[in-house]
């Protein structure tokens, strides 16, 4: 039985591509979580980032 190097290469490249996609999705999730954490921690002040949109002055102008 001869080894088809082209098929092996295609298989390896497919696996690498799938791993790259999974890594990118994990990175995107971690980045989003870090961003949300920063926003919510910032909202603990008098006018934080998240709650700034609910400022009474902002509501009156809408």
N, CA, C and O atoms as a Tinker XYZ file with bonds, in Angstrom:
   248  protein
     1  N      0.854000   -1.185000    0.000000    73     2
     2  CA     0.000000    0.000000    0.000000    64     1     3
     3  C      0.894000    1.240000    0.000000    63     2     4     5
     4  O      1.671000    1.449000    0.931000    81     3
     5  N      0.784000    2.037000   -1.017000    73     3     6
     6  CA     1.601000    3.233000   -1.155000    64     5     7
     7  C      1.011000    4.371000   -0.329000    63     6     8     9
     8  O     -0.207000    4.518000   -0.235000    81     7
     9  N      1.869000    5.153000    0.255000    73     7    10
    10  CA     1.441000    6.308000    1.040000    64     9    11
    11  C      1.257000    7.485000    0.090000    63    10    12    13
    12  O      2.169000    7.858000   -0.648000    81    11
    13  N      0.074000    8.055000    0.125000    73    11    14
    14  CA    -0.217000    9.220000   -0.714000    64    13    15
    15  C      0.160000   10.465000    0.070000    63    14    16    17
    16  O     -0.586000   10.905000    0.944000    81    15
    17  N      1.313000   11.028000   -0.240000    73    15    18
    18  CA     1.811000   12.179000    0.504000    64    17    19
    19  C      0.927000   13.406000    0.329000    63    18    20    21
    20  O      0.800000   14.220000    1.243000    81    19
    21  N      0.322000   13.536000   -0.839000    73    19    22
    22  CA    -0.572000   14.665000   -1.080000    64    21    23
    23  C     -1.778000   14.608000   -0.135000    63    22    24    25
    24  O     -2.168000   15.622000    0.443000    81    23
    25  N     -2.361000   13.420000    0.018000    73    23    26
    26  CA    -3.508000   13.261000    0.915000    64    25    27
    27  C     -3.096000   13.490000    2.373000    63    26    28    29
    28  O     -3.841000   14.093000    3.145000    81    27
    29  N     -1.912000   13.007000    2.742000    73    27    30
    30  CA    -1.431000   13.236000    4.105000    64    29    31
    31  C     -1.252000   14.724000    4.373000    63    30    32    33
    32  O     -1.635000   15.224000    5.431000    81    31
    33  N     -0.672000   15.421000    3.415000    73    31    34
    34  CA    -0.453000   16.856000    3.566000    64    33    35
    35  C     -1.774000   17.594000    3.690000    63    34    36    37
    36  O     -1.922000   18.480000    4.533000    81    35
    37  N     -2.742000   17.225000    2.840000    73    35    38
    38  CA    -4.068000   17.857000    2.919000    64    37    39
    39  C     -4.705000   17.618000    4.284000    63    38    40    41
    40  O     -5.316000   18.518000    4.860000    81    39
    41  N     -4.556000   16.403000    4.791000    73    39    42
    42  CA    -5.108000   16.082000    6.107000    64    41    43
    43  C     -4.466000   16.902000    7.209000    63    42    44    45
    44  O     -5.154000   17.423000    8.087000    81    43
    45  N     -3.141000   17.016000    7.163000    73    43    46
    46  CA    -2.432000   17.795000    8.181000    64    45    47
    47  C     -2.795000   19.276000    8.099000    63    46    48    49
    48  O     -2.973000   19.936000    9.123000    81    47
    49  N     -2.904000   19.791000    6.880000    73    47    50
    50  CA    -3.259000   21.204000    6.724000    64    49    51
    51  C     -4.675000   21.482000    7.201000    63    50    52    53
    52  O     -4.952000   22.540000    7.767000    81    51
    53  N     -5.569000   20.532000    6.970000    73    51    54
    54  CA    -6.944000   20.685000    7.440000    64    53    55
    55  C     -6.983000   20.759000    8.960000    63    54    56    57
    56  O     -7.670000   21.604000    9.535000    81    55
    57  N     -6.238000   19.864000    9.603000    73    55    58
    58  CA    -6.190000   19.862000   11.074000    64    57    59
    59  C     -5.597000   21.177000   11.586000    63    58    60    61
    60  O     -6.113000   21.762000   12.538000    81    59
    61  N     -4.526000   21.636000   10.963000    73    59    62
    62  CA    -3.916000   22.905000   11.382000    64    61    63
    63  C     -4.878000   24.072000   11.215000    63    62    64    65
    64  O     -4.953000   24.948000   12.077000    81    63
    65  N     -5.608000   24.084000   10.116000    73    63    66
    66  CA    -6.569000   25.157000    9.877000    64    65    67
    67  C     -7.681000   25.127000   10.934000    63    66    68    69
    68  O     -8.083000   26.177000   11.436000    81    67
    69  N     -8.178000   23.935000   11.273000    73    67    70
    70  CA    -9.220000   23.816000   12.291000    64    69    71
    71  C     -8.706000   24.273000   13.651000    63    70    72    73
    72  O     -9.431000   24.931000   14.396000    81    71
    73  N     -7.472000   23.933000   13.979000    73    71    74
    74  CA    -6.888000   24.370000   15.245000    64    73    75
    75  C     -6.730000   25.887000   15.271000    63    74    76    77
    76  O     -6.962000   26.521000   16.300000    81    75
    77  N     -6.337000   26.463000   14.147000    73    75    78
    78  CA    -6.200000   27.913000   14.064000    64    77    79
    79  C     -7.530000   28.619000   14.265000    63    78    80    81
    80  O     -7.600000   29.639000   14.952000    81    79
    81  N     -8.583000   28.078000   13.667000    73    79    82
    82  CA    -9.922000   28.662000   13.835000    64    81    83
    83  C    -10.348000   28.573000   15.291000    63    82    84    85
    84  O    -10.860000   29.544000   15.848000    81    83
    85  N    -10.144000   27.420000   15.912000    73    83    86
    86  CA   -10.513000   27.256000   17.321000    64    85    87
    87  C     -9.719000   28.214000   18.207000    63    86    88    89
    88  O    -10.277000   28.798000   19.137000    81    87
    89  N     -8.427000   28.381000   17.931000    73    87    90
    90  CA    -7.594000   29.299000   18.708000    64    89    91
    91  C     -8.096000   30.736000   18.557000    63    90    92    93
    92  O     -8.157000   31.478000   19.537000    81    91
    93  N     -8.452000   31.127000   17.338000    73    91    94
    94  CA    -8.967000   32.481000   17.110000    64    93    95
    95  C    -10.282000   32.711000   17.840000    63    94    96    97
    96  O    -10.513000   33.797000   18.372000    81    95
    97  N    -11.148000   31.696000   17.872000    73    95    98
    98  CA   -12.421000   31.833000   18.582000    64    97    99
    99  C    -12.187000   31.980000   20.084000    63    98   100   101
   100  O    -12.837000   32.793000   20.741000    81    99
   101  N    -11.251000   31.186000   20.628000    73    99   102
   102  CA   -10.939000   31.307000   22.058000    64   101   103
   103  C    -10.359000   32.681000   22.378000    63   102   104   105
   104  O    -10.709000   33.283000   23.393000    81   103
   105  N     -9.479000   33.175000   21.521000    73   103   106
   106  CA    -8.890000   34.491000   21.731000    64   105   107
   107  C     -9.965000   35.572000   21.696000    63   106   108   109
   108  O     -9.955000   36.491000   22.515000    81   107
   109  N    -10.891000   35.461000   20.749000    73   107   110
   110  CA   -11.982000   36.437000   20.655000    64   109   111
   111  C    -12.848000   36.408000   21.906000    63   110   112   113
   112  O    -13.248000   37.463000   22.399000    81   111
   113  N    -13.144000   35.225000   22.427000    73   111   114
   114  CA   -13.949000   35.104000   23.644000    64   113   115
   115  C    -13.218000   35.710000   24.841000    63   114   116   117
   116  O    -13.821000   36.426000   25.640000    81   115
   117  N    -11.933000   35.428000   24.965000    73   115   118
   118  CA   -11.159000   35.973000   26.081000    64   117   119
   119  C    -11.049000   37.493000   25.979000    63   118   120   121
   120  O    -11.108000   38.195000   26.989000    81   119
   121  N    -10.890000   37.992000   24.766000    73   119   122
   122  CA   -10.800000   39.440000   24.564000    64   121   123
   123  C    -12.116000   40.104000   24.939000    63   122   124   125
   124  O    -12.122000   41.141000   25.602000    81   123
   125  N    -13.226000   39.515000   24.522000    73   123   126
   126  CA   -14.545000   40.061000   24.859000    64   125   127
   127  C    -14.767000   40.044000   26.366000    63   126   128   129
   128  O    -15.246000   41.027000   26.932000    81   127
   129  N    -14.424000   38.937000   27.021000    73   127   130
   130  CA   -14.597000   38.860000   28.469000    64   129   131
   131  C    -13.743000   39.893000   29.194000    63   130   132   133
   132  O    -14.205000   40.516000   30.150000    81   131
   133  N    -12.514000   40.079000   28.752000    73   131   134
   134  CA   -11.639000   41.074000   29.369000    64   133   135
   135  C    -12.207000   42.480000   29.171000    63   134   136   137
   136  O    -12.171000   43.301000   30.088000    81   135
   137  N    -12.729000   42.754000   27.976000    73   135   138
   138  CA   -13.325000   44.054000   27.692000    64   137   139
   139  C    -14.540000   44.291000   28.584000    63   138   140   141
   140  O    -14.694000   45.369000   29.157000    81   139
   141  N    -15.405000   43.276000   28.699000    73   139   142
   142  CA   -16.595000   43.417000   29.539000    64   141   143
   143  C    -16.218000   43.601000   31.002000    63   142   144   145
   144  O    -16.837000   44.393000   31.713000    81   143
   145  N    -15.207000   42.872000   31.448000    73   143   146
   146  CA   -14.744000   43.008000   32.832000    64   145   147
   147  C    -14.282000   44.434000   33.094000    63   146   148   149
   148  O    -14.632000   45.026000   34.115000    81   147
   149  N    -13.494000   44.985000   32.174000    73   147   150
   150  CA   -13.023000   46.358000   32.324000    64   149   151
   151  C    -14.187000   47.339000   32.361000    63   150   152   153
   152  O    -14.188000   48.275000   33.160000    81   151
   153  N    -15.173000   47.126000   31.502000    73   151   154
   154  CA   -16.330000   48.018000   31.487000    64   153   155
   155  C    -17.078000   47.969000   32.813000    63   154   156   157
   156  O    -17.410000   49.011000   33.377000    81   155
   157  N    -17.340000   46.782000   33.309000    73   155   158
   158  CA   -18.124000   46.655000   34.533000    64   157   159
   159  C    -17.346000   47.116000   35.759000    63   158   160   161
   160  O    -17.931000   47.653000   36.699000    81   159
   161  N    -16.040000   46.911000   35.755000    73   159   162
   162  CA   -15.254000   47.434000   36.869000    64   161   163
   163  C    -15.219000   48.955000   36.829000    63   162   164   165
   164  O    -15.205000   49.616000   37.868000    81   163
   165  N    -15.206000   49.500000   35.623000    73   163   166
   166  CA   -15.244000   50.948000   35.485000    64   165   167
   167  C    -16.565000   51.531000   35.928000    63   166   168   169
   168  O    -16.623000   52.699000   36.312000    81   167
   169  N    -17.628000   50.746000   35.883000    73   167   170
   170  CA   -18.958000   51.241000   36.252000    64   169   171
   171  C    -19.128000   51.351000   37.756000    63   170   172   173
   172  O    -20.168000   51.816000   38.223000    81   171
   173  N    -18.139000   50.937000   38.520000    73   171   174
   174  CA   -18.261000   51.006000   39.975000    64   173   175
   175  C    -18.013000   52.414000   40.506000    63   174   176   177
   176  O    -18.312000   52.700000   41.665000    81   175
   177  N    -17.467000   53.295000   39.667000    73   175   178
   178  CA   -17.236000   54.672000   40.075000    64   177   179
   179  C    -18.523000   55.473000   40.006000    63   178   180   181
   180  O    -19.600000   54.919000   39.789000    81   179
   181  N    -18.403000   56.801000   40.194000    73   179   182
   182  CA   -19.584000   57.666000   40.169000    64   181   183
   183  C    -20.307000   57.572000   38.826000    63   182   184   185
   184  O    -21.519000   57.355000   38.783000    81   183
   185  N    -19.568000   57.733000   37.741000    73   183   186
   186  CA   -20.133000   57.563000   36.402000    64   185   187
   187  C    -19.189000   56.652000   35.627000    63   186   188   189
   188  O    -18.294000   57.132000   34.933000    81   187
   189  N    -19.379000   55.372000   35.739000    73   187   190
   190  CA   -18.517000   54.410000   35.070000    64   189   191
   191  C    -18.817000   54.315000   33.593000    63   190   192   193
   192  O    -19.749000   54.939000   33.086000    81   191
   193  N    -18.019000   53.530000   32.919000    73   191   194
   194  CA   -18.149000   53.401000   31.463000    64   193   195
   195  C    -19.496000   52.829000   31.053000    63   194   196   197
   196  O    -20.120000   53.328000   30.117000    81   195
   197  N    -19.949000   51.794000   31.739000    73   195   198
   198  CA   -21.193000   51.149000   31.351000    64   197   199
   199  C    -22.393000   52.012000   31.682000    63   198   200   201
   200  O    -23.316000   52.143000   30.878000    81   199
   201  N    -22.378000   52.608000   32.884000    73   199   202
   202  CA   -23.541000   53.372000   33.329000    64   201   203
   203  C    -23.535000   54.808000   32.824000    63   202   204   205
   204  O    -24.514000   55.528000   33.023000    81   203
   205  N    -22.473000   55.238000   32.183000    73   203   206
   206  CA   -22.420000   56.604000   31.674000    64   205   207
   207  C    -23.541000   56.864000   30.675000    63   206   208   209
   208  O    -24.038000   57.986000   30.574000    81   207
   209  N    -23.937000   55.833000   29.941000    73   207   210
   210  CA   -25.024000   55.984000   28.967000    64   209   211
   211  C    -26.356000   56.249000   29.652000    63   210   212   213
   212  O    -27.289000   56.749000   29.024000    81   211
   213  N    -26.448000   55.919000   30.930000    73   211   214
   214  CA   -27.695000   56.123000   31.664000    64   213   215
   215  C    -27.686000   57.429000   32.454000    63   214   216   217
   216  O    -28.577000   57.660000   33.272000    81   215
   217  N    -26.711000   58.270000   32.226000    73   215   218
   218  CA   -26.620000   59.563000   32.872000    64   217   219
   219  C    -27.879000   60.358000   32.543000    63   218   220   221
   220  O    -28.342000   60.334000   31.403000    81   219
   221  N    -28.439000   61.064000   33.531000    73   219   222
   222  CA   -29.679000   61.792000   33.329000    64   221   223
   223  C    -29.575000   62.812000   32.205000    63   222   224   225
   224  O    -30.545000   63.020000   31.475000    81   223
   225  N    -28.412000   63.457000   32.048000    73   223   226
   226  CA   -28.236000   64.426000   30.960000    64   225   227
   227  C    -28.341000   63.754000   29.604000    63   226   228   229
   228  O    -28.921000   64.308000   28.670000    81   227
   229  N    -27.781000   62.562000   29.500000    73   227   230
   230  CA   -27.849000   61.830000   28.236000    64   229   231
   231  C    -29.271000   61.432000   27.901000    63   230   232   233
   232  O    -29.678000   61.497000   26.741000    81   231
   233  N    -30.024000   61.024000   28.894000    73   231   234
   234  CA   -31.401000   60.577000   28.667000    64   233   235
   235  C    -32.271000   61.737000   28.202000    63   234   236   237
   236  O    -33.112000   61.565000   27.319000    81   235
   237  N    -32.077000   62.922000   28.791000    73   235   238
   238  CA   -32.882000   64.096000   28.430000    64   237   239
   239  C    -32.649000   64.530000   26.986000    63   238   240   241
   240  O    -33.553000   65.082000   26.357000    81   239
   241  N    -31.455000   64.291000   26.452000    73   239   242
   242  CA   -31.167000   64.763000   25.093000    64   241   243
   243  C    -31.630000   63.800000   24.016000    63   242   244   245
   244  O    -31.547000   64.111000   22.828000    81   243
   245  N    -32.107000   62.655000   24.409000    73   243   246
   246  CA   -32.517000   61.659000   23.418000    64   245   247
   247  C    -33.954000   61.830000   23.010000    63   246   248
   248  O    -34.454000   61.069000   22.181000    81   247
